[in-house]
């Protein structure tokens, strides 16, 4: 199954973090928001209620995982 299909199957409608292979100032870019949709070659992530959704080319996706409440608050275990 393709990355997009797997992500949508398990994470559609949930808060996610999408890590990309795109670098900015020496860091890999991450996009966090609600996984809204996707298709062959792309994922759609809604970062905020007042913003347009971001369309991510899946060729540049390094990882996708569900964001937890602890991560949202910045309360990581040590």
C-alpha positions in Angstrom: 0.0 0.0 0.0 1.3 3.5 -0.8 2.3 6.0 1.9 -0.7 8.2 1.2 -3.1 5.2 1.5 -1.6 4.1 4.8 -1.6 7.6 6.2 -5.2 8.1 5.3 -6.3 4.7 6.6 -4.9 5.2 10.1 -4.6 9.0 10.5 -7.3 10.8 8.5 -8.9 13.4 10.7 -6.3 13.2 13.4 -3.5 15.7 14.4 -0.3 14.6 12.7 3.3 15.7 12.1 4.6 15.3 8.6 8.4 15.3 8.4 9.8 16.2 5.0 13.1 15.9 3.2 13.0 19.6 2.4 15.7 21.6 4.3 15.4 25.1 5.5 18.3 26.8 7.3 19.9 23.3 7.9 16.8 21.8 9.4 14.2 19.4 7.9 10.8 21.0 7.7 7.9 19.6 9.6 4.2 20.4 9.1 1.8 19.8 11.9 -2.0 19.9 11.6 -5.0 17.7 10.8 -4.7 15.2 8.0 -7.6 16.1 5.8 -7.2 14.1 2.6 -4.7 12.8 0.1 -4.3 10.9 -3.1 -1.7 9.5 -5.4 1.4 11.7 -4.7 0.1 14.1 -2.1 -1.3 14.6 1.4 -3.5 17.6 2.5 -2.8 19.0 6.0 -4.9 21.7 7.6 -2.5 23.6 9.9 -5.0 26.0 11.5 -8.6 26.9 11.2 -8.0 30.3 9.6 -5.4 29.1 7.1 -5.6 27.4 3.7 -4.6 23.7 3.8 -1.1 22.7 2.8 -0.6 20.2 0.0 2.5 18.1 0.6 4.2 16.2 -2.3 4.5 12.7 -0.9 7.8 12.3 -2.7 9.3 14.6 0.0 7.6 12.9 3.0 10.1 11.3 5.3 7.7 10.4 8.1 4.1 10.8 9.3 3.0 10.3 12.9 0.1 11.1 15.1 0.7 14.1 17.3 -0.1 13.5 21.0 -1.3 15.9 23.6 2.1 15.8 25.4 3.8 17.0 22.1 1.3 19.8 21.6 2.1 21.2 25.0 5.8 20.7 24.6 5.8 18.3 27.6 8.2 15.6 26.5 9.3 12.8 28.8 12.9 12.9 29.9 
